[in-house]
Amino acid sequence: MAQCPRCHQPAAPNQRFCGHCGQTLPPSPPPTTASSAAPTTPASACRVCGVALPQGYNLCRNCAARTQAPAAPPAAQSQASVCRVCGVALPQGYNLCRNCAARTQA
């Protein structure tokens, strides 16, 4: 685990700034592989900073860049409820209106 050069607090790998004092942290060296096998490719990588992202992520946790356009909701998705405040149809399982932020269930 890396640490801040100013305050010596621990820092996660690929962390760009110290969470304690705000100091810019040096980039971590790329991991070395001991085997000669072909490296596995991550599910996706950030197009801005190159950090590997878990499968299904579309927002980089390192630099907050969007890696792809948001997925369109499935056409066959059933609408489970309607917002009681603004009337917008809500996808199944939602309990917070994405239009007006009203709670739909207690």
N, C-alpha and C positions, 0 to 999 in steps of 0.2 A: 504494500500500500504506500502511495506517495504521501508526502507531507509538505506543508507550506514552508517556503524558504524564509518567510518573515516571522510567523508566529509558531511554526512547527506543529500546527494542528494536523491531524490526519486528513487526507483528501482521497476521494475515490479516483480510480483510473479514468482518464479522459475528462476530468473535471477541469474547467477552464479558469475558474476563480476560486479563491479560498472562501469557504462559507463563514469563516470566523472574522477575518480582517479585510477581505476583498482583494487581496494581492493576486495579480495575474500569475497563474501557475505554468511552469514549463510543460510542453507537451510530453506525454508519456511515450517511451520507446515502443515500437510495435512488438508484439509477442513473437518469440522465436519458436519455431517448430522443431522438435527433435527428430521426427520421422521424415522420410523422403517422399512420403505419399503426397498426392495432390491435395492442396488445402481445400477445405470445404467452403463453399460460398454461403454467406448468411442469407437469410430469407430476403432481406433487402438492406440497402445501405443508403445513408443520407446523401443526397446529391450535392449538398453544400460542404459538409465537413467530412464525409466519408465514414462516419461511425456506423458500425453494424447495428441494425435494428431488429428486434424480435419479429417473427412472422405476424402479420396483421397490423403492425404499427404504421401509421402514416404521418406521424409527427415526431421529429427528432428530439430525443431527450437531452441532447448535448447543446444544440444551437436553436431549437424550436422551429426549424424549417419544415414546411410541409413537403413530404416526399412524393406525393401523388395527389390527384384530385380526389375529393371526398367521394366515396362510393354512393351511387344512386340507390335509394331504397328499393327493395324488390317489388315488382309490380303486383305480385299475388299476396302481398302482406295484408292481413286482415286488420281493420281498424277496430280496436277494442273499446275506445271511449272518445268522447268529445269534451273539450275544455268547457267548464261551466261558466267561465268568465268571457272568453272571446269567441268560443264556438269552433276553434280549429280542431280538426280530427287529429287524434294522437295515436301513434303506433302502439301495438299491443305491448303491455308491460310498462309503459311510461306513466309516471305519476306526477310529472312536472311539465307544464306546458312550455314548449320551446318557443312559443310566440310571445306570451305575456308573463311567463314564470309563475303562474298560479298553480297551486297544488290541486290535483284532481281527486286524491283520496286522502283520508285521514290517517 
